[in-house]
Amino acid sequence: MKTQILGTLCLTSVFFSCSDKPKTVTKTDQSGQVEYLEKSSSYTGKKFDAQWSVTRKILRGGKQEGVELLTLDNGNLQISIIPTRGMGIFDVRSGDIRLG
C-alpha cells in the first residue's frame, strides 16, 4: 500500500514538472473553497490514459477551520493529504472502499 501511495506522489510530481502553464479553477462547496491546482483536461495537446487531478481545499467551520486538504486523484485512487498537519494522510479511496 505504501508503495502505491509513494508511486502516486511521484507521478504527481512528474505532472507538476511537465506543467506548461498552470490553470487554476475554483469552486465552492459546503465545507469550503476547492481549487483545482492541476488536472488532465488542462493539457489539450497531451493524452492521458485516465483523467487525473490535484485539488486543494481550505476547510471551514469548527476545529477544521483553515486546514488545507490536498487530494490527489489518478482516476482509480484518491489520496487526501493534510499538509498543515505534518503531511498526514486523511484517507485513501478506491471506488467504494475507504481507508482512513
N, C-alpha and C positions, 0 to 999 in steps of 0.2 A: 504494500500500500504506500509506504514511504517513497519507494522508487517511482511510482506513478505520479505522486504529488511533486517530487523533485523534477521529474520529466516535464510535467505541465508548466512548472515555474520556469524551467529552462526554455521551453517553447515560447512562453510569453515574452521572455527577454529577447528572444530572436525576433519576434514580431515587432517589438518596440525598436529594435535596431534597424529593421527594414523600413521604418517609417519614412515616407516621402514628406508628408505634411500632416501633422496631427489635426484631426477634425473632431471637435467635441460637440456632442448633442446632449442637452439636458432636459430631463422631465421630472415632474414632482409626483410622488405617491404619498400614501398616508403617513409613512414613517420618516419621510424627508426627501431630499433632492437627490436624484440619480443622475450621474454624469457618465456618459459613455466615453472613456478615455481612448479606446481603440475598438474597432470591430471590422470584421472581414468585408462588409459591404462598403467600407470607406475606400477600399482599394479596387477601383473599377477595372484596372488593367491587369489584375492578378486573379488567378483562380485557385481556390482552396477546396480541399476535399469535404470540409464541413464548415458551417457557419460558426464563428468564434467571436468572443467579445471580452473586454475588460471594462468593468464598471466600477464606479466609486460612488458611495452613498454616505452622506453625513446623517446619522440617526438623530431623531428629535424626541424629546419627552422623557422625563424621569431620570433614572440613573444612566441611561444611554445617551443623554443629551450631548451632542458634539462629537460622539465617537465615529471614527471613519471606518468604513467597511469596504474592502476591495473584493470583487467577485471575478474570478477567472472562469470562463465558460468555453470549453472546446467543442461543444455540441453534444457530447456524451457525459461529461463530468463537469460539475460546478464546484469550485472551491471558494469558500468565503473566508477571507483573512482579515484580522483586525490589527493593522499596523501600529495603531496608537497604544495598543496593549501588548507590546512585546512580540509582534508578528504572530500572535496566537491564531490557530485555525478555529474558526467559529463552527463551521460544518462543511461536510463534503456530501454532495448529492449526485446520484446517478439514476435517472428515471424516477421511480417511486421510492428508491432506497435512500435513506438519510443516515449518515454517520455524524455524530456530534453531540 
